[in-house]
């Protein structure tokens, strides 16, 4: 059996979709599973041994230059590629108009997705041969798993959860972290909108308390605003490191080497859970019951906060103590 999974964006959504690979392989060990994803997230999927082929798509980039000859050449090449393989089943777990259109381009006669009452953008369901109802009140991980199970005719074991990825060794990361004389905690301070940020003074207070227990705060960044925030936090700490700009695979290696990860509502925090690290999620503007950190019974993670809730540095420190990462103050 050959299966195509369509989940193109974003980082957190792609991570939330990973457990369906283990679910499918458990039922169909010889299945070949391809995955269609935005080019910027290909590195996540290369960390999963159960994926046969990762097919990149560049909708975000194509939109910016829709009248470019190069864009249309790439579009035609993509269409030829996606139609060159006859898939037994195509499953669109994204549920958007763009992913519905990508599903439609495939040659499969078994195009599967959410029905109109379950899908994020109702028009998307028009492109499927088979439509399934899955409650929108479930966490995204469980919604993805249930849709795949309905499409392929099996029942999931909710107690069994396997993201299936592993960070690859990275010599550049090893060199970067050798400058630290202590254990470190990765601080994911950047996110997609300002309402989801945690105040800089909270990060500084947290960093100062961690220094007393010989933990450094390590700060990644992805754009100029995040770089300036990272520098501002680090300037007030004796033990900290602002990382150079890194891709997802390198950041995964940093996550793997850390003692714990603390992050706002960002895809990298979900990646940290998938890599089985202790993770604390700080939520100030979103509901974590739907898209928060989600792991199995043996994973160490905690969602703190909710919409319009305030989380203090002490709240985070208390959770690190509960995880036995740091000692009681």
Short mmCIF file of the C-alpha atoms (twelve columns), coordinates in Angstrom:
data_MODEL
# 
_entry.id   MODEL 
# 
loop_
_atom_site.group_PDB 
_atom_site.id 
_atom_site.type_symbol 
_atom_site.label_atom_id 
_atom_site.label_alt_id 
_atom_site.label_comp_id 
_atom_site.label_asym_id 
_atom_site.label_seq_id 
_atom_site.Cartn_x 
_atom_site.Cartn_y 
_atom_site.Cartn_z 
_atom_site.pdbx_PDB_model_num 
ATOM 1   C CA . UNK A 1   0.000   0.000  0.000   1 
ATOM 2   C CA . UNK A 2   1.221   3.477  -0.893  1 
ATOM 3   C CA . UNK A 3   -0.123  6.406  1.118   1 
ATOM 4   C CA . UNK A 4   0.307   10.160 0.749   1 
ATOM 5   C CA . UNK A 5   -0.076  12.393 3.801   1 
ATOM 6   C CA . UNK A 6   -0.784  16.077 3.199   1 
ATOM 7   C CA . UNK A 7   0.099   18.348 6.111   1 
ATOM 8   C CA . UNK A 8   2.036   21.299 4.782   1 
ATOM 9   C CA . UNK A 9   2.272   23.804 7.646   1 
ATOM 10  C CA . UNK A 10  3.072   25.026 10.227  1 
ATOM 11  C CA . UNK A 11  5.884   23.647 12.389  1 
ATOM 12  C CA . UNK A 12  3.626   22.761 15.318  1 
ATOM 13  C CA . UNK A 13  0.940   21.314 13.025  1 
ATOM 14  C CA . UNK A 14  3.497   19.128 11.261  1 
ATOM 15  C CA . UNK A 15  4.786   17.831 14.605  1 
ATOM 16  C CA . UNK A 16  1.216   17.159 15.768  1 
ATOM 17  C CA . UNK A 17  0.737   14.967 12.696  1 
ATOM 18  C CA . UNK A 18  3.802   12.783 13.232  1 
ATOM 19  C CA . UNK A 19  2.137   10.109 15.423  1 
ATOM 20  C CA . UNK A 20  -0.041  8.919  12.544  1 
ATOM 21  C CA . UNK A 21  3.064   7.369  10.934  1 
ATOM 22  C CA . UNK A 22  3.545   4.951  13.844  1 
ATOM 23  C CA . UNK A 23  -0.198  4.263  13.915  1 
ATOM 24  C CA . UNK A 24  -0.264  3.372  10.212  1 
ATOM 25  C CA . UNK A 25  2.909   1.285  10.393  1 
ATOM 26  C CA . UNK A 26  1.460   -0.688 13.299  1 
ATOM 27  C CA . UNK A 27  -1.512  -1.689 11.120  1 
ATOM 28  C CA . UNK A 28  0.267   -1.866 7.763   1 
ATOM 29  C CA . UNK A 29  3.978   -2.623 8.392   1 
ATOM 30  C CA . UNK A 30  4.840   -2.671 4.681   1 
ATOM 31  C CA . UNK A 31  3.051   0.563  3.781   1 
ATOM 32  C CA . UNK A 32  5.068   3.171  1.897   1 
ATOM 33  C CA . UNK A 33  4.183   6.580  3.339   1 
ATOM 34  C CA . UNK A 34  5.028   9.792  1.493   1 
ATOM 35  C CA . UNK A 35  4.421   13.227 2.987   1 
ATOM 36  C CA . UNK A 36  3.731   16.535 1.248   1 
ATOM 37  C CA . UNK A 37  5.056   19.496 3.274   1 
ATOM 38  C CA . UNK A 38  6.199   23.106 2.853   1 
ATOM 39  C CA . UNK A 39  9.867   23.248 1.905   1 
ATOM 40  C CA . UNK A 40  10.834  25.057 5.130   1 
ATOM 41  C CA . UNK A 41  9.683   22.078 7.239   1 
ATOM 42  C CA . UNK A 42  11.303  19.243 5.275   1 
ATOM 43  C CA . UNK A 43  14.018  18.881 7.935   1 
ATOM 44  C CA . UNK A 44  11.462  17.754 10.533  1 
ATOM 45  C CA . UNK A 45  10.346  14.829 8.404   1 
ATOM 46  C CA . UNK A 46  13.880  13.703 7.547   1 
ATOM 47  C CA . UNK A 47  14.214  12.849 11.257  1 
ATOM 48  C CA . UNK A 48  11.526  10.154 10.918  1 
ATOM 49  C CA . UNK A 49  12.695  6.767  9.624   1 
ATOM 50  C CA . UNK A 50  9.155   5.647  8.803   1 
ATOM 51  C CA . UNK A 51  8.593   8.158  6.002   1 
ATOM 52  C CA . UNK A 52  9.398   6.850  2.542   1 
ATOM 53  C CA . UNK A 53  9.604   10.135 0.614   1 
ATOM 54  C CA . UNK A 54  9.271   13.770 1.639   1 
ATOM 55  C CA . UNK A 55  7.771   15.878 -1.144  1 
ATOM 56  C CA . UNK A 56  8.384   19.616 -0.719  1 
ATOM 57  C CA . UNK A 57  5.872   22.209 -1.837  1 
ATOM 58  C CA . UNK A 58  6.489   25.971 -1.915  1 
ATOM 59  C CA . UNK A 59  3.065   27.597 -1.712  1 
ATOM 60  C CA . UNK A 60  4.300   30.341 0.621   1 
ATOM 61  C CA . UNK A 61  7.079   31.282 -1.785  1 
ATOM 62  C CA . UNK A 62  4.978   30.853 -4.941  1 
ATOM 63  C CA . UNK A 63  2.327   33.240 -3.609  1 
ATOM 64  C CA . UNK A 64  4.913   36.011 -3.399  1 
ATOM 65  C CA . UNK A 65  5.833   35.734 -7.086  1 
ATOM 66  C CA . UNK A 66  2.764   34.217 -8.719  1 
ATOM 67  C CA . UNK A 67  3.447   35.891 -12.080 1 
ATOM 68  C CA . UNK A 68  7.064   34.744 -12.238 1 
ATOM 69  C CA . UNK A 69  8.037   32.307 -14.992 1 
ATOM 70  C CA . UNK A 70  10.140  30.376 -12.468 1 
ATOM 71  C CA . UNK A 71  7.111   29.965 -10.203 1 
ATOM 72  C CA . UNK A 72  5.034   28.450 -12.996 1 
ATOM 73  C CA . UNK A 73  7.854   26.148 -14.048 1 
ATOM 74  C CA . UNK A 74  8.039   24.900 -10.467 1 
ATOM 75  C CA . UNK A 75  4.264   24.509 -10.297 1 
ATOM 76  C CA . UNK A 76  4.169   22.385 -13.455 1 
ATOM 77  C CA . UNK A 77  7.105   20.295 -12.220 1 
ATOM 78  C CA . UNK A 78  5.336   19.745 -8.906  1 
ATOM 79  C CA . UNK A 79  2.111   18.697 -10.618 1 
ATOM 80  C CA . UNK A 80  3.999   16.217 -12.770 1 
ATOM 81  C CA . UNK A 81  5.732   14.783 -9.716  1 
ATOM 82  C CA . UNK A 82  2.568   14.399 -7.626  1 
ATOM 83  C CA . UNK A 83  0.731   12.719 -10.508 1 
ATOM 84  C CA . UNK A 84  3.595   10.377 -11.381 1 
ATOM 85  C CA . UNK A 85  2.805   8.126  -8.432  1 
ATOM 86  C CA . UNK A 86  -0.470  6.243  -8.056  1 
ATOM 87  C CA . UNK A 87  -1.389  6.434  -4.389  1 
ATOM 88  C CA . UNK A 88  -3.804  3.936  -2.891  1 
ATOM 89  C CA . UNK A 89  -4.916  6.521  -0.325  1 
ATOM 90  C CA . UNK A 90  -4.326  10.270 0.068   1 
ATOM 91  C CA . UNK A 91  -5.117  11.787 3.484   1 
ATOM 92  C CA . UNK A 92  -5.379  15.554 3.922   1 
ATOM 93  C CA . UNK A 93  -5.078  16.255 7.647   1 
ATOM 94  C CA . UNK A 94  -4.608  20.008 7.082   1 
ATOM 95  C CA . UNK A 95  -8.218  20.731 6.138   1 
ATOM 96  C CA . UNK A 96  -7.573  23.997 4.297   1 
ATOM 97  C CA . UNK A 97  -8.540  25.061 0.790   1 
ATOM 98  C CA . UNK A 98  -4.885  24.974 -0.303  1 
ATOM 99  C CA . UNK A 99  -4.386  21.429 1.019   1 
ATOM 100 C CA . UNK A 100 -7.677  20.356 -0.561  1 
ATOM 101 C CA . UNK A 101 -6.416  21.580 -3.922  1 
ATOM 102 C CA . UNK A 102 -3.140  19.700 -3.432  1 
ATOM 103 C CA . UNK A 103 -5.150  16.570 -2.623  1 
ATOM 104 C CA . UNK A 104 -7.178  17.040 -5.796  1 
ATOM 105 C CA . UNK A 105 -4.012  17.122 -7.920  1 
ATOM 106 C CA . UNK A 106 -3.153  13.548 -6.974  1 
ATOM 107 C CA . UNK A 107 -4.264  10.612 -9.132  1 
ATOM 108 C CA . UNK A 108 -5.714  8.640  -6.231  1 
ATOM 109 C CA . UNK A 109 -9.367  7.601  -6.288  1 
ATOM 110 C CA . UNK A 110 -9.298  7.492  -2.467  1 
ATOM 111 C CA . UNK A 111 -8.856  11.120 -1.435  1 
ATOM 112 C CA . UNK A 112 -9.724  11.436 2.250   1 
ATOM 113 C CA . UNK A 113 -10.294 14.347 4.602   1 
ATOM 114 C CA . UNK A 114 -12.570 15.918 7.189   1 
ATOM 115 C CA . UNK A 115 -16.248 16.481 6.440   1 
ATOM 116 C CA . UNK A 116 -17.723 19.997 6.328   1 
ATOM 117 C CA . UNK A 117 -18.599 20.018 10.021  1 
ATOM 118 C CA . UNK A 118 -15.057 19.033 11.031  1 
ATOM 119 C CA . UNK A 119 -12.801 20.763 8.519   1 
ATOM 120 C CA . UNK A 120 -11.164 24.138 9.168   1 
ATOM 121 C CA . UNK A 121 -12.177 25.554 5.769   1 
ATOM 122 C CA . UNK A 122 -15.426 23.889 4.550   1 
ATOM 123 C CA . UNK A 123 -14.599 24.306 0.839   1 
ATOM 124 C CA . UNK A 124 -11.694 21.894 1.288   1 
ATOM 125 C CA . UNK A 125 -14.064 18.948 1.764   1 
ATOM 126 C CA . UNK A 126 -15.263 19.330 -1.840  1 
ATOM 127 C CA . UNK A 127 -11.973 17.834 -3.044  1 
ATOM 128 C CA . UNK A 128 -12.280 14.525 -1.174  1 
ATOM 129 C CA . UNK A 129 -13.874 11.246 -2.258  1 
ATOM 130 C CA . UNK A 130 -14.313 10.201 1.376   1 
ATOM 131 C CA . UNK A 131 -15.196 12.595 4.204   1 
ATOM 132 C CA . UNK A 132 -15.077 11.847 7.922   1 
ATOM 133 C CA . UNK A 133 -16.431 13.579 10.994  1 
ATOM 134 C CA . UNK A 134 -13.939 14.195 13.801  1 
ATOM 135 C CA . UNK A 135 -14.803 16.446 16.728  1 
ATOM 136 C CA . UNK A 136 -13.134 19.879 16.507  1 
ATOM 137 C CA . UNK A 137 -13.021 19.914 20.330  1 
ATOM 138 C CA . UNK A 138 -10.280 17.278 20.413  1 
ATOM 139 C CA . UNK A 139 -6.609  18.119 20.637  1 
ATOM 140 C CA . UNK A 140 -4.980  18.433 17.204  1 
ATOM 141 C CA . UNK A 141 -2.837  15.310 17.714  1 
ATOM 142 C CA . UNK A 142 -5.885  13.179 18.436  1 
ATOM 143 C CA . UNK A 143 -7.852  14.710 15.532  1 
ATOM 144 C CA . UNK A 144 -5.073  13.810 13.108  1 
ATOM 145 C CA . UNK A 145 -4.788  10.277 14.458  1 
ATOM 146 C CA . UNK A 146 -8.539  9.687  14.301  1 
ATOM 147 C CA . UNK A 147 -8.826  10.977 10.735  1 
ATOM 148 C CA . UNK A 148 -6.060  8.661  9.530   1 
ATOM 149 C CA . UNK A 149 -7.652  5.740  11.370  1 
ATOM 150 C CA . UNK A 150 -11.063 6.402  9.806   1 
ATOM 151 C CA . UNK A 151 -9.529  6.751  6.340   1 
ATOM 152 C CA . UNK A 152 -7.652  3.456  6.620   1 
ATOM 153 C CA . UNK A 153 -10.159 1.481  8.685   1 
ATOM 154 C CA . UNK A 154 -8.457  0.853  12.012  1 
ATOM 155 C CA . UNK A 155 -8.906  1.911  15.653  1 
ATOM 156 C CA . UNK A 156 -6.195  3.907  17.423  1 
ATOM 157 C CA . UNK A 157 -4.795  3.118  20.854  1 
ATOM 158 C CA . UNK A 158 -4.889  6.549  22.503  1 
ATOM 159 C CA . UNK A 159 -2.577  5.381  25.302  1 
ATOM 160 C CA . UNK A 160 0.129   4.571  22.771  1 
ATOM 161 C CA . UNK A 161 1.726   7.689  21.290  1 
ATOM 162 C CA . UNK A 162 4.911   7.721  19.237  1 
ATOM 163 C CA . UNK A 163 6.189   10.825 17.441  1 
ATOM 164 C CA . UNK A 164 8.957   8.701  15.922  1 
ATOM 165 C CA . UNK A 165 11.643  11.355 15.360  1 
ATOM 166 C CA . UNK A 166 15.220  11.545 16.520  1 
ATOM 167 C CA . UNK A 167 17.685  14.427 16.276  1 
ATOM 168 C CA . UNK A 168 20.740  13.723 14.168  1 
ATOM 169 C CA . UNK A 169 24.287  14.336 15.509  1 
ATOM 170 C CA . UNK A 170 25.534  17.789 14.512  1 
ATOM 171 C CA . UNK A 171 29.175  18.833 14.827  1 
ATOM 172 C CA . UNK A 172 28.333  22.545 14.584  1 
ATOM 173 C CA . UNK A 173 25.949  22.219 17.520  1 
ATOM 174 C CA . UNK A 174 28.558  20.387 19.577  1 
ATOM 175 C CA . UNK A 175 31.008  23.244 18.978  1 
ATOM 176 C CA . UNK A 176 28.379  25.868 19.859  1 
ATOM 177 C CA . UNK A 177 27.450  24.333 23.200  1 
ATOM 178 C CA . UNK A 178 31.034  23.703 24.359  1 
ATOM 179 C CA . UNK A 179 31.245  27.383 25.359  1 
ATOM 180 C CA . UNK A 180 28.805  26.616 28.186  1 
ATOM 181 C CA . UNK A 181 30.377  25.662 31.505  1 
ATOM 182 C CA . UNK A 182 27.109  24.384 32.949  1 
ATOM 183 C CA . UNK A 183 23.895  22.593 32.183  1 
ATOM 184 C CA . UNK A 184 21.503  24.606 30.080  1 
ATOM 185 C CA . UNK A 185 17.815  25.167 29.562  1 
ATOM 186 C CA . UNK A 186 16.585  26.219 26.148  1 
ATOM 187 C CA . UNK A 187 14.385  29.332 26.272  1 
ATOM 188 C CA . UNK A 188 11.972  29.540 23.326  1 
ATOM 189 C CA . UNK A 189 11.003  33.182 23.678  1 
ATOM 190 C CA . UNK A 190 9.880   33.855 20.076  1 
ATOM 191 C CA . UNK A 191 6.426   33.195 18.653  1 
ATOM 192 C CA . UNK A 192 4.164   34.157 15.772  1 
ATOM 193 C CA . UNK A 193 2.399   37.114 17.390  1 
ATOM 194 C CA . UNK A 194 3.097   39.519 20.232  1 
ATOM 195 C CA . UNK A 195 0.023   38.522 22.256  1 
ATOM 196 C CA . UNK A 196 1.623   35.101 22.831  1 
ATOM 197 C CA . UNK A 197 4.926   36.493 24.157  1 
ATOM 198 C CA . UNK A 198 6.116   36.177 27.764  1 
ATOM 199 C CA . UNK A 199 7.479   39.425 29.206  1 
ATOM 200 C CA . UNK A 200 11.227  39.978 28.947  1 
ATOM 201 C CA . UNK A 201 11.441  40.729 32.675  1 
ATOM 202 C CA . UNK A 202 10.035  37.258 33.403  1 
ATOM 203 C CA . UNK A 203 12.724  35.639 31.262  1 
ATOM 204 C CA . UNK A 204 15.407  37.663 33.046  1 
ATOM 205 C CA . UNK A 205 14.055  36.763 36.490  1 
ATOM 206 C CA . UNK A 206 13.914  33.107 35.476  1 
ATOM 207 C CA . UNK A 207 17.474  33.217 34.132  1 
ATOM 208 C CA . UNK A 208 18.830  34.783 37.323  1 
ATOM 209 C CA . UNK A 209 17.176  32.132 39.499  1 
ATOM 210 C CA . UNK A 210 18.516  29.365 37.259  1 
ATOM 211 C CA . UNK A 211 22.045  30.777 37.489  1 
ATOM 212 C CA . UNK A 212 21.958  30.138 41.248  1 
ATOM 213 C CA . UNK A 213 21.660  26.447 40.437  1 
ATOM 214 C CA . UNK A 214 24.322  26.591 37.723  1 
ATOM 215 C CA . UNK A 215 21.957  26.449 34.774  1 
ATOM 216 C CA . UNK A 216 22.536  28.670 31.764  1 
ATOM 217 C CA . UNK A 217 19.711  30.040 29.634  1 
ATOM 218 C CA . UNK A 218 20.219  29.380 25.906  1 
ATOM 219 C CA . UNK A 219 18.312  31.649 23.533  1 
ATOM 220 C CA . UNK A 220 17.586  30.830 19.864  1 
ATOM 221 C CA . UNK A 221 16.100  33.311 17.407  1 
ATOM 222 C CA . UNK A 222 14.620  33.384 13.924  1 
ATOM 223 C CA . UNK A 223 14.306  37.051 12.970  1 
ATOM 224 C CA . UNK A 224 15.698  40.468 13.919  1 
ATOM 225 C CA . UNK A 225 13.048  41.156 16.578  1 
ATOM 226 C CA . UNK A 226 13.779  37.826 18.255  1 
ATOM 227 C CA . UNK A 227 17.524  38.461 18.061  1 
ATOM 228 C CA . UNK A 228 17.147  41.809 19.815  1 
ATOM 229 C CA . UNK A 229 14.946  40.239 22.503  1 
ATOM 230 C CA . UNK A 230 17.469  37.441 23.032  1 
ATOM 231 C CA . UNK A 231 20.316  39.951 23.386  1 
ATOM 232 C CA . UNK A 232 18.283  42.028 25.842  1 
ATOM 233 C CA . UNK A 233 17.606  38.989 28.022  1 
ATOM 234 C CA . UNK A 234 21.204  37.753 27.835  1 
ATOM 235 C CA . UNK A 235 22.636  41.193 28.699  1 
ATOM 236 C CA . UNK A 236 21.154  40.873 32.190  1 
ATOM 237 C CA . UNK A 237 22.488  37.369 32.854  1 
ATOM 238 C CA . UNK A 238 25.934  36.040 33.738  1 
ATOM 239 C CA . UNK A 239 25.200  32.566 32.375  1 
ATOM 240 C CA . UNK A 240 23.490  32.659 29.002  1 
ATOM 241 C CA . UNK A 241 24.125  32.090 25.326  1 
ATOM 242 C CA . UNK A 242 22.495  33.680 22.306  1 
ATOM 243 C CA . UNK A 243 22.699  31.034 19.595  1 
ATOM 244 C CA . UNK A 244 23.681  31.768 16.005  1 
ATOM 245 C CA . UNK A 245 20.794  31.514 13.567  1 
ATOM 246 C CA . UNK A 246 20.019  27.826 12.982  1 
ATOM 247 C CA . UNK A 247 17.769  25.595 10.939  1 
ATOM 248 C CA . UNK A 248 15.296  23.143 12.416  1 
ATOM 249 C CA . UNK A 249 17.644  20.144 12.346  1 
ATOM 250 C CA . UNK A 250 20.355  22.033 14.242  1 
ATOM 251 C CA . UNK A 251 17.840  23.328 16.780  1 
ATOM 252 C CA . UNK A 252 16.612  19.771 17.267  1 
ATOM 253 C CA . UNK A 253 20.173  18.803 18.230  1 
ATOM 254 C CA . UNK A 254 20.314  21.703 20.691  1 
ATOM 255 C CA . UNK A 255 16.984  20.584 22.160  1 
ATOM 256 C CA . UNK A 256 18.339  17.054 22.519  1 
ATOM 257 C CA . UNK A 257 21.395  18.272 24.450  1 
ATOM 258 C CA . UNK A 258 19.414  20.506 26.826  1 
ATOM 259 C CA . UNK A 259 18.270  19.546 30.311  1 
ATOM 260 C CA . UNK A 260 14.829  21.047 29.686  1 
ATOM 261 C CA . UNK A 261 12.960  23.372 27.334  1 
ATOM 262 C CA . UNK A 262 10.761  26.326 28.299  1 
ATOM 263 C CA . UNK A 263 8.754   27.958 25.558  1 
ATOM 264 C CA . UNK A 264 5.832   30.161 24.693  1 
ATOM 265 C CA . UNK A 265 3.219   28.983 22.179  1 
ATOM 266 C CA . UNK A 266 5.617   28.034 19.392  1 
ATOM 267 C CA . UNK A 267 6.198   25.036 17.146  1 
ATOM 268 C CA . UNK A 268 9.672   24.408 18.566  1 
ATOM 269 C CA . UNK A 269 8.139   23.592 21.958  1 
ATOM 270 C CA . UNK A 270 6.059   20.860 20.291  1 
ATOM 271 C CA . UNK A 271 9.214   19.619 18.582  1 
ATOM 272 C CA . UNK A 272 10.860  19.364 22.011  1 
ATOM 273 C CA . UNK A 273 7.995   17.177 23.275  1 
ATOM 274 C CA . UNK A 274 8.342   14.991 20.180  1 
ATOM 275 C CA . UNK A 275 12.050  14.596 21.010  1 
ATOM 276 C CA . UNK A 276 11.027  13.432 24.503  1 
ATOM 277 C CA . UNK A 277 12.599  16.289 26.457  1 
ATOM 278 C CA . UNK A 278 11.074  17.847 29.607  1 
ATOM 279 C CA . UNK A 279 9.090   20.851 28.325  1 
ATOM 280 C CA . UNK A 280 7.113   23.655 29.940  1 
ATOM 281 C CA . UNK A 281 4.720   25.565 27.688  1 
ATOM 282 C CA . UNK A 282 3.712   29.111 28.658  1 
ATOM 283 C CA . UNK A 283 0.288   30.086 27.291  1 
ATOM 284 C CA . UNK A 284 -0.987  33.658 27.561  1 
ATOM 285 C CA . UNK A 285 -3.300  34.024 24.565  1 
ATOM 286 C CA . UNK A 286 -4.307  30.546 23.377  1 
ATOM 287 C CA . UNK A 287 -6.078  27.496 24.780  1 
ATOM 288 C CA . UNK A 288 -3.602  24.632 25.291  1 
ATOM 289 C CA . UNK A 289 -6.374  22.027 25.457  1 
ATOM 290 C CA . UNK A 290 -6.674  22.215 21.655  1 
ATOM 291 C CA . UNK A 291 -3.155  22.921 20.425  1 
ATOM 292 C CA . UNK A 292 -0.944  22.825 23.525  1 
ATOM 293 C CA . UNK A 293 1.898   20.467 24.349  1 
ATOM 294 C CA . UNK A 294 0.753   16.862 23.967  1 
ATOM 295 C CA . UNK A 295 2.656   13.755 24.885  1 
ATOM 296 C CA . UNK A 296 2.346   10.176 26.063  1 
ATOM 297 C CA . UNK A 297 2.046   8.911  29.617  1 
ATOM 298 C CA . UNK A 298 5.810   8.584  30.009  1 
ATOM 299 C CA . UNK A 299 6.677   12.030 28.666  1 
ATOM 300 C CA . UNK A 300 7.493   14.998 30.895  1 
ATOM 301 C CA . UNK A 301 5.666   18.156 29.890  1 
ATOM 302 C CA . UNK A 302 3.331   20.772 31.330  1 
ATOM 303 C CA . UNK A 303 1.089   23.441 29.840  1 
ATOM 304 C CA . UNK A 304 0.955   26.532 32.059  1 
ATOM 305 C CA . UNK A 305 -1.692  29.223 31.567  1 
ATOM 306 C CA . UNK A 306 -4.511  29.822 29.123  1 
ATOM 307 C CA . UNK A 307 -6.103  32.743 27.312  1 
ATOM 308 C CA . UNK A 308 -5.537  36.011 29.202  1 
ATOM 309 C CA . UNK A 309 -3.751  34.258 32.081  1 
ATOM 310 C CA . UNK A 310 -0.518  35.515 33.626  1 
ATOM 311 C CA . UNK A 311 2.324   33.131 34.359  1 
ATOM 312 C CA . UNK A 312 5.137   34.211 36.686  1 
ATOM 313 C CA . UNK A 313 8.777   33.151 36.687  1 
ATOM 314 C CA . UNK A 314 8.104   31.423 39.999  1 
ATOM 315 C CA . UNK A 315 5.359   29.334 38.379  1 
ATOM 316 C CA . UNK A 316 7.914   28.057 35.876  1 
ATOM 317 C CA . UNK A 317 10.536  27.447 38.570  1 
ATOM 318 C CA . UNK A 318 8.015   25.475 40.614  1 
ATOM 319 C CA . UNK A 319 7.348   23.267 37.609  1 
ATOM 320 C CA . UNK A 320 11.056  22.701 36.991  1 
ATOM 321 C CA . UNK A 321 11.298  21.619 40.626  1 
ATOM 322 C CA . UNK A 322 8.352   19.265 40.149  1 
ATOM 323 C CA . UNK A 323 10.170  17.795 37.144  1 
ATOM 324 C CA . UNK A 324 13.264  17.373 39.377  1 
ATOM 325 C CA . UNK A 325 15.307  19.438 36.935  1 
ATOM 326 C CA . UNK A 326 16.291  21.900 39.670  1 
ATOM 327 C CA . UNK A 327 16.400  21.575 43.447  1 
ATOM 328 C CA . UNK A 328 14.040  23.349 45.826  1 
ATOM 329 C CA . UNK A 329 15.072  26.960 46.307  1 
# 
